[in-house]
Amino acid sequence: MPTTLIERPAPSAAPRPDTAPRRRTRVFALPEARWAAAATVLFLIALPLQLTGAPAWAWGPLYALTYATGGWEPAWAGLRALREKTLDVDLLMIVAALGAAAVGQVMDGALLIVIFATSGALEALATARTADSVRGLLDLAPTTATRLLDDGREENVPTERLAVGDTVLVRPGERIGADGRVLDGASEVDQATITGEPLPVAKEVGDEVFAGTLNGTGALRVKVERDASDSVIARIVAMVEEASETKAPTQLFIEKVEQRYSIGMVIATLAVFAVPLAFGAAVTGSLLRAMTFMIVASPCAVVLATMPPLLSAIANAGRHGVLVKSAVVMERLGQVDGVALDKTGTLTEGTPRVTDLRPLTGSGPTDDGLTGSGIAGSGIAGSGLTADGLLALAAAAEHPSEHPLARAIVDAARTRGLALATAENFASAPGIGVTATVDGRTVAVGAPARLLNRTGGAVAARAAAVAAELETGGRTAVLVEVDGVPVGVLGIADRLRPDAAATVTALTALTGTAPVLLTGDNPRAAARVAAEVGITDVRAGLLPQDKVTAVQEQERAGRKVLVLGDGVNDAPALAAAHTGVAMGRAGSDLALETADAVIVRDELATVPAVVALSRRARSFVVQNLVIASVFISALVVWDLVATLPLPLGVLGHEGSTVIVGLNGLRLLREAAWTRARAEG
């Protein structure tokens, strides 16, 4: 009777070695960060001096320096925009800050300067880090390759000098230097960086290989078929950069109307000043009324009313393992109405696990002693070869190997507490498997199609049927032979994350449409995972550019797509999507930097929760805008119809900001996340 192996939960897989060395821009290497830090420090020194009653000469110059260090860059940028006939809201913030200082509200203006300077620094840092990762991706491809000359000699050349038609030698353990096709040799190549496949792929004569992928234990001679500038890795870089540049500019809700509002406020302020003068009013009174009008009608009140709910939602999500990179991203998360999911490392853990044990000889079930683990036992009458015995033989033979399938078999044996015999005369044949002597018997473990070519008979036919059954179910079949006779087949597959099915169901309910599965893995493995989580739209065997095309097709149909992935091959789709979310633990550097949000602890259930939290934050933004608008309208009417005292105008303006700020801070509570989890 076949045995289905259901393992006890294990920690998430360690990051796969598919990432480039990090080349990160230091925070203070950016001038925006240095100016923002200086402004913040000066403000934090001046504030306590003012609050403790120190004389104005002690804190006044510090505030002045705060205005200068934090405000000169946005002011200069605003003036440049003004020269291009565009009214930048940053310039209005500087004017509002200076206006506040002119009427005695020096601290309020300085605080506004610090907030905007810090925001600009964070934006500059995010841009720089993304550029770092795009450049770092190129490190995946080796800088040199071994080119074979016509006379048989070898020469080490830079990969950019390789030309179409050249032949390169790829030794075991080396990264392949160019896209091409195998002329001679056999090996297994780890293509996770390109296709996302969790297992190395057997390569032999005629098969295609990609630059930057990792060769296994065999040597390959590869004919170059693409220039370095046209390799798949180079195209991934180009796609990420292009998607980042052409992605529609993202703006907060209030920023969509900032131009009209800002222009209208400037015109209205000038009118409030000029009209009374035309009718003979005093300059001082008109100026004071206009200054009061500018303060109470200033867009900063509305902008600050918008930020607290979004920032509170970001902080709450961060406490629960979701890093949302900006307020814009938090707002965009709530807009998604379509989802595209990667398979390997996203819905699954990205590490192969033994799922089935199928001994071939004998009949009749026996207890394998592991009822506590939920494993159905199976034994072999007469021969004594049980499911444990089959696994122990395979693990003993595979123990010296570093192949991912070998590690999966050995880990399964250790999980079941099996003692492994010492293997002797170990040998590995790329694309076929391994052989070793275990307890005096020759044990071979490898690909059924290759090993069964050497044997025949009823047992071999039965082994082939079992292997075909496992492969049809989306598993990788591994045959075990003892002294040339097939004795069993192991099924190996990437294990599904425990919360994958529930996450797919929740995302379907939130968006109104079922997610799409986009994967570079083979169709059978993709279909197995899709069936387990309830996805019907499956697109397998995709290269990075194919994933981008699939996302763009949905967005052309009017959908705002959230893409969830983890690898280098997912980065272009993450960049092209309305919102990109990366898995944090096993995610590549490029995916983490390209994505708009990161699931730090790889808990899939937090994805629908953060979408629901974003929608709640957006509703709070609308509430706050209504509150701020009511206050602004009342104060403006008061100032125009009657005489609004400046201190009262400032108090009303600041009071509205406090009210909407406290309203937004409600999203910091644990109850907000609990409600989002329930809604998601």
C-alpha positions as CSV (number, residue, x, y, z in Angstrom):
1,M,0.0,0.0,0.0
2,P,1.4,3.4,-0.8
3,T,2.5,5.7,1.9
4,T,1.7,9.4,1.8
5,L,4.1,11.4,3.9
6,I,2.7,14.4,5.8
7,E,5.5,16.1,7.6
8,R,5.3,18.0,10.9
9,P,5.5,21.8,10.4
10,A,9.0,23.1,9.9
11,P,10.4,26.6,9.9
12,S,10.2,28.5,6.7
13,A,13.0,27.8,4.2
14,A,16.2,29.7,4.3
15,P,16.7,32.2,1.5
16,R,17.7,30.6,-1.7
17,P,21.1,31.5,-3.1
18,D,19.6,33.4,-6.0
19,T,20.4,36.9,-4.9
20,A,23.1,39.3,-5.8
21,P,25.5,40.8,-3.2
22,R,23.9,43.9,-1.7
23,R,25.2,47.3,-2.8
24,R,23.2,49.6,-0.6
25,T,23.3,53.4,-0.7
26,R,24.0,54.7,2.8
27,V,21.3,56.9,4.2
28,F,23.6,59.9,4.8
29,A,25.1,59.6,1.4
30,L,22.0,61.3,0.2
31,P,21.9,65.1,0.5
32,E,18.2,65.0,1.2
33,A,18.8,62.8,4.2
34,R,21.6,65.0,5.5
35,W,19.5,68.2,5.3
36,A,16.5,66.6,6.8
37,A,18.5,65.2,9.7
38,A,20.1,68.6,10.3
39,A,16.6,70.3,10.3
40,T,15.3,67.7,12.7
41,V,18.2,68.0,15.2
42,L,17.9,71.8,15.2
43,F,14.2,71.6,15.8
44,L,14.6,69.1,18.6
45,I,17.1,71.5,20.3
46,A,15.0,74.6,19.8
47,L,11.6,73.1,20.9
48,P,12.5,72.4,24.6
49,L,14.3,75.7,24.9
50,Q,11.1,77.5,23.8
51,L,8.8,75.4,26.0
52,T,10.9,75.9,29.1
53,G,10.7,79.7,28.7
54,A,14.2,80.4,27.5
55,P,14.7,83.8,25.9
56,A,13.9,84.2,22.2
57,W,17.6,84.8,21.3
58,A,18.3,81.2,22.5
59,W,15.8,79.4,20.3
60,G,15.0,81.9,17.5
61,P,18.3,81.3,15.6
62,L,17.8,77.6,15.9
63,Y,14.4,77.8,14.3
64,A,15.8,80.0,11.6
65,L,18.4,77.4,10.8
66,T,15.7,74.7,10.8
67,Y,13.8,76.7,8.1
68,A,17.0,77.1,6.1
69,T,18.3,73.6,6.3
70,G,15.0,71.8,5.8
71,G,13.3,74.2,3.5
72,W,15.8,75.3,0.9
73,E,15.6,72.2,-1.2
74,P,11.8,72.0,-1.5
75,A,11.7,75.8,-2.0
76,W,14.2,75.6,-4.8
77,A,12.3,72.7,-6.4
78,G,9.1,74.6,-6.1
79,L,10.6,77.7,-7.8
80,R,11.9,75.5,-10.6
81,A,8.4,74.1,-11.0
82,L,7.0,77.6,-10.9
83,R,9.3,78.5,-13.8
84,E,7.7,75.7,-15.7
85,K,4.3,77.1,-14.9
86,T,3.5,74.4,-12.3
87,L,2.5,75.3,-8.8
88,D,4.2,72.8,-6.5
89,V,2.4,72.1,-3.2
90,D,5.9,72.0,-1.5
91,L,6.4,75.6,-2.4
92,L,3.0,76.5,-0.8
93,M,4.1,74.6,2.3
94,I,7.2,76.7,2.5
95,V,5.1,79.9,2.0
96,A,2.7,78.7,4.7
97,A,5.6,78.0,7.1
98,L,7.1,81.4,6.4
99,G,3.6,83.0,6.9
100,A,3.2,81.2,10.2
101,A,6.6,82.5,11.3
102,A,5.6,86.0,10.1
103,V,2.6,86.0,12.4
104,G,4.4,84.6,15.4
105,Q,3.8,80.8,14.9
106,V,7.4,80.0,14.5
107,M,7.3,76.5,16.0
108,D,4.3,75.4,13.8
109,G,6.1,76.5,10.7
110,A,9.3,74.8,11.7
111,L,7.4,71.5,12.4
112,L,5.9,71.7,8.9
113,I,9.4,72.2,7.4
114,V,10.7,69.1,9.3
115,I,7.8,66.9,8.2
116,F,8.3,67.8,4.5
117,A,12.1,67.5,4.6
118,T,11.8,64.1,6.2
119,S,9.2,62.9,3.7
120,G,11.5,64.0,0.8
121,A,14.5,62.2,2.3
122,L,12.5,58.9,2.6
123,E,11.4,59.2,-1.0
124,A,15.0,59.8,-2.1
125,L,16.2,56.8,-0.1
126,A,13.6,54.5,-1.5
127,T,14.5,55.5,-5.1
128,A,18.2,55.0,-4.4
129,R,17.7,51.5,-2.8
130,T,15.7,50.4,-5.8
131,A,18.5,51.5,-8.1
132,D,21.0,49.6,-5.9
133,S,19.1,46.4,-6.4
134,V,18.7,46.8,-10.1
135,R,22.5,47.3,-10.4
136,G,23.1,44.4,-8.0
137,L,21.1,42.0,-10.2
138,L,23.8,42.2,-12.8
139,D,26.1,40.5,-10.2
140,L,24.2,37.3,-10.7
141,A,25.9,36.8,-14.1
142,P,29.6,36.1,-13.8
143,T,32.0,38.7,-15.0
144,T,34.2,36.2,-16.9
145,A,33.7,33.0,-18.8
146,T,36.0,30.2,-20.2
147,R,35.9,30.5,-24.0
148,L,37.0,27.5,-26.0
149,L,39.1,28.3,-29.1
150,D,39.1,26.4,-32.4
151,D,42.4,24.7,-31.6
152,G,41.1,23.4,-28.2
153,R,42.8,26.0,-26.0
154,E,40.9,27.8,-23.3
155,E,40.9,31.5,-22.6
156,N,39.3,33.5,-19.8
157,V,37.4,36.5,-21.2
158,P,34.9,39.0,-19.8
159,T,31.4,37.9,-20.5
160,E,30.5,41.1,-22.3
161,R,33.1,40.1,-25.0
162,L,31.3,36.8,-25.7
163,A,29.8,36.8,-29.2
164,V,27.0,34.7,-30.7
165,G,28.5,31.5,-31.9
166,D,31.3,31.3,-29.3
167,T,31.6,28.1,-27.2
168,V,32.1,28.4,-23.5
169,L,33.1,25.7,-20.9
170,V,31.0,25.7,-17.7
171,R,32.6,23.7,-14.9
172,P,30.7,22.2,-12.0
173,G,29.5,24.8,-9.5
174,E,30.1,27.7,-11.9
175,R,27.5,30.2,-13.0
176,I,26.7,30.1,-16.7
177,G,28.1,33.2,-18.4
178,A,25.7,33.6,-21.4
179,D,22.4,32.5,-22.8
180,G,23.0,29.5,-25.1
181,R,22.5,25.9,-25.9
182,V,24.3,22.8,-24.6
183,L,26.7,21.3,-27.2
184,D,28.2,18.6,-25.0
185,G,27.9,17.2,-21.5
186,A,25.1,16.7,-19.0
187,S,24.4,18.4,-15.7
188,E,21.6,19.8,-13.5
189,V,21.2,23.6,-13.5
190,D,19.5,25.7,-10.8
191,Q,17.3,28.1,-12.8
192,A,15.5,29.6,-9.8
193,T,16.7,33.1,-10.6
194,I,15.0,32.9,-14.1
195,T,12.0,30.6,-13.8
196,G,11.5,30.2,-10.1
197,E,11.6,26.4,-10.4
198,P,12.4,25.0,-6.9
199,L,14.5,22.1,-8.3
200,P,17.5,22.0,-10.6
201,V,16.7,21.1,-14.2
202,A,18.5,18.3,-16.0
203,K,20.4,19.7,-19.0
204,E,21.9,17.7,-21.9
205,V,22.8,18.2,-25.5
206,G,20.3,20.6,-27.2
207,D,18.8,22.1,-24.1
208,E,18.7,25.9,-23.5
209,V,20.6,27.5,-20.6
210,F,20.5,31.0,-19.2
211,A,23.2,33.4,-18.0
212,G,23.4,33.7,-14.2
213,T,22.0,30.3,-13.5
214,L,24.1,27.9,-11.4
215,N,25.6,24.7,-12.9
216,G,25.5,21.5,-10.9
217,T,27.9,18.6,-10.8
218,G,28.5,18.1,-14.5
219,A,30.6,20.0,-17.0
220,L,28.9,21.7,-20.0
221,R,30.0,23.1,-23.3
222,V,27.6,25.8,-24.3
223,K,27.2,27.6,-27.6
224,V,26.4,31.3,-27.1
225,E,23.1,32.3,-28.7
226,R,22.6,35.8,-27.3
227,D,24.8,38.8,-26.7
228,A,25.2,39.8,-23.1
229,S,23.1,42.9,-23.6
230,D,20.2,40.7,-24.8
231,S,20.4,37.9,-22.1
232,V,17.5,37.1,-20.0
233,I,19.2,38.6,-16.9
234,A,19.8,41.9,-18.9
235,R,16.2,41.9,-20.0
236,I,15.0,41.5,-16.4
237,V,17.0,44.6,-15.5
238,A,15.6,46.5,-18.4
239,M,12.1,45.5,-17.6
240,V,12.3,46.5,-14.0
241,E,13.8,49.9,-14.9
242,E,11.2,50.5,-17.6
243,A,8.3,49.4,-15.4
244,S,9.5,51.7,-12.6
245,E,9.9,54.7,-15.0
246,T,6.6,54.2,-16.9
247,K,4.4,53.1,-14.0
248,A,1.7,55.7,-13.6
249,P,2.7,58.4,-11.0
250,T,1.1,57.6,-7.6
251,Q,-0.5,60.3,-5.6
252,L,-2.4,60.6,-2.4
253,F,-6.1,61.4,-2.8
254,I,-5.7,65.0,-1.8
255,E,-2.7,65.5,-4.1
256,K,-4.9,64.8,-7.1
257,V,-6.5,68.2,-6.6
258,E,-3.6,70.1,-5.1
259,Q,-2.8,72.1,-8.2
260,R,-6.3,73.6,-8.6
261,Y,-6.7,74.0,-4.8
262,S,-3.3,75.7,-4.5
263,I,-3.8,78.0,-7.4
264,G,-7.2,78.9,-6.1
265,M,-5.9,79.6,-2.6
266,V,-3.2,81.9,-4.0
267,I,-5.7,83.8,-6.1
268,A,-8.1,84.1,-3.2
269,T,-5.4,85.3,-0.8
270,L,-4.4,88.0,-3.2
271,A,-8.0,89.0,-3.7
272,V,-8.6,89.1,0.1
273,F,-5.6,91.5,0.3
274,A,-6.3,93.6,-2.8
275,V,-10.1,94.1,-2.8
276,P,-10.3,95.9,0.6
277,L,-7.4,98.1,-0.4
278,A,-9.3,99.1,-3.5
279,F,-12.1,100.3,-1.3
280,G,-9.8,102.3,0.9
281,A,-9.0,99.8,3.7
282,A,-5.8,100.1,5.7
283,V,-2.8,98.2,4.4
284,T,-2.1,96.6,7.8
285,G,-5.7,95.4,8.3
286,S,-5.9,94.0,4.8
287,L,-2.5,92.3,5.1
288,L,-3.5,90.7,8.5
289,R,-6.9,89.5,7.0
290,A,-5.1,88.0,4.0
291,M,-2.5,86.3,6.2
292,T,-5.2,84.9,8.4
293,F,-7.0,83.7,5.3
294,M,-3.9,82.0,3.9
295,I,-3.3,80.2,7.2
296,V,-6.9,78.9,7.7
297,A,-7.2,78.0,4.0
298,S,-3.8,76.5,3.8
299,P,-3.6,73.0,2.2
300,C,-1.2,71.8,4.8
301,A,-4.2,71.3,7.2
302,V,-5.8,69.0,4.6
303,V,-2.6,67.2,3.8
304,L,-1.8,66.6,7.5
305,A,-5.4,65.4,7.9
306,T,-4.8,62.8,5.3
307,M,-1.6,61.4,6.7
308,P,-2.4,60.2,10.2
309,P,-4.8,57.3,9.2
310,L,-2.3,56.1,6.6
311,L,0.7,56.4,8.8
312,S,-1.2,54.7,11.7
313,A,-2.2,51.8,9.4
314,I,1.5,51.5,8.3
315,A,2.6,51.3,11.9
316,N,-0.1,48.8,12.8
317,A,0.7,46.6,9.8
318,G,4.4,46.8,10.7
319,R,3.7,45.5,14.1
320,H,2.1,42.4,12.5
321,G,4.9,41.7,10.0
322,V,3.9,43.7,7.0
323,L,6.3,46.5,5.9
324,V,4.4,49.0,3.8
325,K,6.9,51.4,2.2
326,S,4.8,54.7,2.1
327,A,1.5,56.3,2.7
328,V,0.9,56.2,-1.1
329,V,1.3,52.4,-1.1
330,M,-1.0,52.0,1.9
331,E,-3.7,53.9,0.0
332,R,-3.1,51.9,-3.2
333,L,-3.4,48.6,-1.4
334,G,-7.1,49.3,-0.8
335,Q,-7.7,49.9,-4.5
336,V,-6.7,46.5,-5.8
337,D,-9.4,44.4,-7.5
338,G,-7.2,41.7,-9.0
339,V,-4.5,39.4,-7.7
340,A,-1.6,37.5,-9.4
341,L,0.3,35.0,-7.3
342,D,3.7,33.4,-7.8
343,K,4.0,29.7,-6.8
344,T,7.4,28.7,-5.6
345,G,8.4,30.5,-2.4
346,T,5.1,32.3,-2.3
347,L,2.2,29.8,-2.1
348,T,4.8,27.2,-1.3
349,E,7.8,27.2,1.0
350,G,10.3,27.0,-1.9
351,T,12.0,23.8,-0.5
352,P,11.3,20.3,-1.8
353,R,9.9,17.8,0.7
354,V,9.3,14.0,0.5
355,T,5.5,13.6,0.1
356,D,5.1,9.9,-0.9
357,L,6.8,6.6,-0.2
358,R,5.9,3.7,-2.6
359,P,7.6,0.4,-2.0
360,L,7.2,-1.9,-5.0
361,T,7.7,-5.5,-3.8
362,G,5.4,-7.6,-1.7
363,S,2.0,-6.7,-0.4
364,G,0.0,-6.0,2.7
365,P,0.0,-3.1,5.1
366,T,2.1,-3.0,8.2
367,D,2.6,-0.4,10.9
368,D,5.6,1.8,10.4
369,G,5.5,3.1,13.9
370,L,4.7,6.7,13.1
371,T,1.0,7.0,13.7
372,G,1.7,10.1,15.9
373,S,3.0,12.0,12.9
374,G,-0.1,11.3,10.8
375,I,1.8,9.0,8.3
376,A,-0.1,6.0,6.9
377,G,2.1,3.0,7.2
378,S,3.1,0.5,4.5
379,G,5.3,-2.5,4.7
380,I,6.6,-5.2,2.4
381,A,5.7,-8.8,3.4
382,G,8.5,-11.3,3.1
383,S,11.4,-9.0,2.1
384,G,11.2,-6.8,5.2
385,L,11.4,-3.6,3.1
386,T,9.0,-1.2,4.7
387,A,8.3,2.4,3.8
388,D,11.0,3.3,6.5
389,G,13.3,0.8,5.0
390,L,12.9,2.3,1.5
391,L,13.5,5.8,2.8
392,A,16.5,4.7,4.9
393,L,18.1,3.1,1.9
394,A,17.6,6.1,-0.3
395,A,18.8,8.5,2.4
396,A,21.9,6.5,3.1
397,A,22.8,6.5,-0.6
398,E,22.0,10.3,-1.0
399,H,23.7,11.4,2.2
400,P,27.0,12.5,0.5
401,S,25.2,14.4,-2.2
402,E,24.4,18.2,-2.0
403,H,21.5,18.0,-4.6
404,P,18.3,19.6,-3.3
405,L,16.4,16.3,-3.8
406,A,19.1,14.5,-1.9
407,R,18.7,16.9,1.0
408,A,14.9,16.5,1.0
409,I,15.3,12.7,1.2
410,V,17.9,12.9,4.0
411,D,15.8,15.4,5.9
412,A,12.7,13.2,5.7
413,A,14.7,10.2,7.1
414,R,15.9,12.4,10.0
415,T,12.4,13.7,10.6
416,R,11.3,10.1,11.0
417,G,14.2,9.3,13.3
418,L,15.8,6.7,11.0
419,A,19.3,5.5,11.5
420,L,21.3,5.8,8.2
421,A,23.9,3.2,7.2
422,T,27.3,4.4,5.9
423,A,27.5,4.7,2.1
424,E,30.6,3.6,0.3
425,N,31.8,3.9,-3.3
426,F,29.5,7.0,-3.8
427,A,29.2,8.2,-7.4
428,S,27.0,10.9,-9.0
429,A,25.9,11.0,-12.6
430,P,24.4,14.4,-13.7
431,G,20.9,14.1,-14.9
432,I,20.7,10.4,-13.8
433,G,21.2,10.1,-10.1
434,V,23.6,8.6,-7.5
435,T,24.9,5.1,-6.7
436,A,26.5,3.9,-3.5
437,T,27.2,0.7,-1.6
438,V,25.0,0.4,1.5
439,D,25.3,-2.6,3.8
440,G,27.0,-4.5,0.9
441,R,24.2,-3.8,-1.6
442,T,24.4,-1.5,-4.6
443,V,21.8,1.2,-4.2
444,A,20.9,3.6,-7.1
445,V,18.7,6.6,-6.6
446,G,17.7,8.8,-9.5
447,A,15.4,9.7,-12.4
448,P,13.0,6.8,-13.3
449,A,13.2,7.4,-17.0
450,R,17.0,7.0,-16.9
451,L,17.4,4.1,-14.5
452,L,14.5,2.0,-15.9
453,N,16.2,2.0,-19.3
454,R,18.7,-0.4,-17.9
455,T,16.2,-2.9,-16.5
456,G,13.0,-4.6,-17.7
457,G,10.3,-6.9,-16.5
458,A,7.1,-6.6,-14.5
459,V,8.7,-4.8,-11.6
460,A,10.2,-2.2,-13.9
461,A,6.8,-1.7,-15.6
462,R,5.2,-1.3,-12.2
463,A,7.8,1.2,-11.2
464,A,7.3,3.2,-14.3
465,A,3.5,3.3,-13.7
466,V,4.0,4.5,-10.1
467,A,6.4,7.2,-11.3
468,A,4.0,8.3,-14.0
469,E,1.2,8.5,-11.4
470,L,3.3,10.7,-9.1
471,E,4.4,13.0,-11.9
472,T,0.9,13.4,-13.2
473,G,0.0,14.6,-9.7
474,G,2.7,17.3,-9.9
475,R,5.4,15.5,-7.9
476,T,8.9,14.7,-8.8
477,A,9.4,10.9,-8.9
478,V,12.7,9.4,-7.6
479,L,13.3,5.7,-8.2
480,V,15.3,3.5,-5.8
481,E,17.0,0.4,-7.0
482,V,18.9,-2.3,-5.0
483,D,21.3,-4.4,-7.0
484,G,19.7,-3.3,-10.2
485,V,16.1,-4.2,-9.1
486,P,13.6,-1.4,-8.6
487,V,12.3,-1.5,-5.0
488,G,10.4,1.7,-4.6
489,V,9.6,5.2,-5.8
490,L,9.7,8.4,-3.8
491,G,7.4,11.4,-4.5
492,I,8.9,14.8,-3.8
493,A,7.2,18.2,-4.1
494,D,7.4,21.7,-2.8
495,R,5.3,22.0,0.3
496,L,2.3,24.3,0.4
497,R,2.2,27.1,3.0
498,P,-0.4,26.3,5.7
499,D,-2.4,29.4,5.1
500,A,-2.2,29.4,1.3
501,A,-5.7,28.1,0.6
502,A,-7.3,30.5,3.2
503,T,-5.4,33.4,1.7
504,V,-6.7,32.7,-1.8
505,T,-10.2,32.4,-0.5
506,A,-9.9,35.7,1.4
507,L,-8.4,37.6,-1.6
508,T,-11.2,36.3,-3.8
509,A,-13.8,37.6,-1.4
510,L,-12.0,41.0,-1.1
511,T,-11.5,41.7,-4.8
512,G,-14.5,39.9,-6.2
513,T,-12.3,37.8,-8.6
514,A,-10.2,34.7,-8.1
515,P,-6.4,35.2,-8.1
516,V,-4.3,34.1,-11.1
517,L,-1.3,31.8,-10.6
518,L,1.8,32.9,-12.6
519,T,4.7,30.6,-12.4
520,G,7.8,29.5,-14.3
521,D,7.4,26.0,-13.0
522,N,6.1,23.1,-15.1
523,P,2.3,22.9,-15.7
524,R,1.8,19.7,-13.7
525,A,3.3,21.1,-10.5
526,A,1.5,24.3,-11.0
527,A,-1.8,22.5,-11.5
528,R,-1.3,20.5,-8.3
529,V,-0.7,23.6,-6.2
530,A,-3.6,25.5,-7.9
531,A,-6.0,22.6,-7.2
532,E,-5.0,22.6,-3.5
533,V,-5.6,26.3,-3.0
534,G,-8.6,26.7,-5.3
535,I,-7.2,28.6,-8.2
536,T,-8.6,27.8,-11.7
537,D,-6.6,30.3,-13.8
538,V,-3.1,28.8,-14.0
539,R,-0.3,30.0,-16.3
540,A,2.8,27.9,-16.1
541,G,6.2,27.8,-17.7
542,L,6.5,31.6,-17.8
543,L,9.7,33.6,-18.1
544,P,9.8,37.1,-16.4
545,Q,8.6,38.9,-19.4
546,D,5.7,36.6,-19.7
547,K,4.6,37.4,-16.2
548,V,4.8,41.1,-17.0
549,T,2.6,40.6,-20.1
550,A,0.0,38.7,-18.0
551,V,-0.1,41.5,-15.5
552,Q,-0.4,44.2,-18.2
553,E,-3.2,42.2,-19.9
554,Q,-5.2,42.4,-16.7
555,E,-4.5,46.1,-16.2
556,R,-5.5,46.9,-19.8
557,A,-8.8,45.2,-18.9
558,G,-9.3,47.9,-16.2
559,R,-8.1,46.0,-13.2
560,K,-5.7,47.2,-10.5
561,V,-3.6,44.2,-9.9
562,L,-1.7,43.2,-6.8
563,V,1.3,40.9,-7.6
564,L,2.6,38.7,-4.8
565,G,6.1,37.1,-5.4
566,D,9.5,36.5,-4.0
567,G,12.2,35.9,-6.6
568,V,14.3,37.8,-9.1
569,N,12.0,36.5,-11.8
570,D,9.1,38.1,-10.1
571,A,10.7,41.6,-9.9
572,P,9.5,42.9,-13.3
573,A,5.9,41.9,-12.6
574,L,6.2,43.5,-9.1
575,A,7.4,46.7,-10.7
576,A,4.7,46.7,-13.4
577,A,1.8,46.0,-11.1
578,H,-0.5,48.5,-9.5
579,T,0.9,47.2,-6.2
580,G,3.7,44.7,-5.7
581,V,4.1,42.7,-2.5
582,A,7.2,40.5,-1.8
583,M,7.7,37.6,0.6
584,G,10.4,38.8,3.1
585,R,12.3,35.7,4.4
586,A,13.1,34.0,1.1
587,G,12.7,37.0,-1.2
588,S,15.5,38.1,-3.4
589,D,17.0,41.6,-2.8
590,L,15.6,42.8,-6.1
591,A,12.1,41.6,-5.3
592,L,12.3,43.2,-1.8
593,E,13.4,46.6,-3.1
594,T,11.1,46.6,-6.1
595,A,8.0,45.7,-4.2
596,D,5.8,48.3,-2.6
597,A,5.3,46.2,0.5
598,V,7.1,43.2,2.1
599,I,5.5,40.4,4.1
600,V,8.4,40.2,6.7
601,R,7.4,36.9,8.3
602,D,6.1,35.2,5.2
603,E,2.6,34.9,6.7
604,L,0.3,34.8,3.7
605,A,-2.8,35.5,5.8
606,T,-1.5,39.1,6.5
607,V,-1.9,40.0,2.8
608,P,-5.8,40.1,2.8
609,A,-5.6,41.7,6.2
610,V,-3.4,44.6,5.1
611,V,-5.7,45.1,2.1
612,A,-8.7,45.3,4.4
613,L,-6.7,47.7,6.7
614,S,-5.9,49.9,3.8
615,R,-9.6,50.1,2.8
616,R,-10.4,51.1,6.4
617,A,-7.6,53.7,6.4
618,R,-9.0,55.2,3.1
619,S,-12.4,55.5,4.8
620,F,-10.8,57.4,7.7
621,V,-9.1,59.7,5.2
622,V,-12.5,60.6,3.8
623,Q,-13.8,61.2,7.3
624,N,-10.9,63.4,8.1
625,L,-11.2,65.4,4.8
626,V,-14.8,66.1,5.6
627,I,-13.9,67.3,9.2
628,A,-11.0,69.4,7.8
629,S,-13.2,70.9,5.1
630,V,-15.9,71.8,7.5
631,F,-13.4,73.6,9.8
632,I,-11.7,75.4,6.9
633,S,-15.0,76.4,5.3
634,A,-16.3,77.8,8.6
635,L,-13.0,79.7,9.3
636,V,-12.8,81.1,5.8
637,V,-16.4,82.3,5.8
638,W,-15.8,83.9,9.2
639,D,-12.6,85.7,8.0
640,L,-14.4,87.0,4.9
641,V,-17.7,88.0,6.3
642,A,-16.6,89.2,9.7
643,T,-13.2,89.8,11.4
644,L,-11.5,86.5,12.5
645,P,-8.8,87.2,15.1
646,L,-5.5,85.7,14.0
647,P,-5.0,83.7,17.2
648,L,-8.5,82.3,16.9
649,G,-7.9,81.4,13.3
650,V,-4.6,79.6,14.1
651,L,-6.4,77.9,17.0
652,G,-9.2,76.7,14.8
653,H,-6.8,75.6,12.1
654,E,-4.6,73.7,14.6
655,G,-7.7,72.3,16.4
656,S,-9.0,70.7,13.3
657,T,-5.6,69.1,12.7
658,V,-5.6,67.7,16.2
659,I,-9.1,66.3,15.8
660,V,-8.4,64.5,12.5
661,G,-5.0,63.4,13.9
662,L,-6.7,61.7,16.9
663,N,-9.2,60.2,14.6
664,G,-6.5,58.7,12.4
665,L,-4.6,57.4,15.4
666,R,-7.5,55.0,16.1
667,L,-6.0,52.8,13.5
668,L,-3.0,52.2,15.8
669,R,-5.1,50.1,18.1
670,E,-4.9,46.3,18.1
671,A,-8.6,46.2,17.5
672,A,-8.1,47.8,14.1
673,W,-5.8,44.9,13.0
674,T,-8.2,42.3,14.5
675,R,-11.1,43.8,12.5
676,A,-9.0,43.9,9.3
677,R,-8.1,40.2,9.8
678,A,-11.8,39.4,10.2
679,E,-12.7,41.4,7.1
680,G,-9.8,39.8,5.2
